[in-house]
Amino acid sequence: MTFQKKHKLGFTSENPLDTSPICFKGRIGQKDALKGVPEWQNKLRDYIDELINKKPS
């Protein structure tokens, strides 16, 4: 059975992810420490949204 392109069944999301990643260099040890944080990617996405939407005081 082959996979049909542009099929209507499958995974959908209210907040789809961008195809290109956001990359930055962290401090030493941060990469390994992040692996121990549950759902760190979602938390980071939420924080970035908050950071972008903050208005300067």
Secondary structure, 3 states (H helix, E strand, C coil): CCCCCCCCCCCCCCCCCCCCCCCCCCCCCHHHHHCCCCCHHHHHHHHHHHHHHCCCC
